[in-house]
Amino acid sequence: MDGHQEIIRFIDWYGRDRKVNDLSPSLVEGYAREFSLRGAEAQKRLTPVKEFLVFLRKMEWIEINLAVHLRASRARRTLSGRQTAAANGRSGPRLSEEGYNRLIAELDKYKVEKVKADSEVKEAMAGKDFRENAPLDAAKERQGFVAAKIRELETEVASAQILSGEAQANAGKRVVVGSSITIKDVSSGKRINYTLVDKREADASSGKISTVSPVGQALLDRTVGDTVNITVPKGALSYLIEKIGA
């Protein structure tokens, strides 16, 4: 397949009716992931698309050089049922597919912001007097913050472990990240449903509690029938684990 056909493949994948300036780093990265392009085959098929993206930037039809984001994909780590318990001691977020995609989107946002921050530094440096150049100081501070955030997010993306359906299904006998749990307040009899998630996905309003929260820490690695005791400012709470689902 020649280079022209590879460009057509990319355009068809992206959508012929979509605007060119809607292309983003995460979309470009997703192209290589979706087609599982790796090794020599990846280099052969991605080169024409990279050249096409360089051309789009040269013509100023896109704001940033997206070619640098088109790389051979690395397999994302997912957790099997057997690996889930061992993963509790590892670093790096353990996320659902949705949580992983949100992490990618956040990284994408900061990469776009970095282009703007770099431009602002360049403009501020055009000032003749660097000794009292408040705009330059502010621009450099923003640039440094954005660069640090990108490094942080890239580390999390690289170390992220995605909870597969198999992992959650096999984890039904013990509370792990991704488990849906029904607990009963021993004193009041009230039942509460929680889903145990990484801190990045925690949302109390939807019943998603973090593994680092007091309740999450107490429930982690417990089984049906266990009673957990949690110390809170007003005293102690006792919950009975009635059900663990995936």
Secondary structure, DSSP 8 states (H G I E B T S, - for coil): --HHHHHHHHHHHH-TTS-GGG--HHHHHHHHHHTT--HHHHHHHHHHHHHHHHHHHHTTSSSS-GGGG-------EEE-HHHHHHHTTSSS-EE-HHHHHHHHHHHHHHHHHHHHHHHHHHHHTTSS--TT-HHHHHHHHHHHHHHHHHHHHHHHHHH-EEE-HHHHHHTTTS--TT-EEEEEETTT--EEEEEEE-GGG-BGGGTEEETTSHHHHHHTT--TT-EEEEEETTEEEEEEEEEEE-
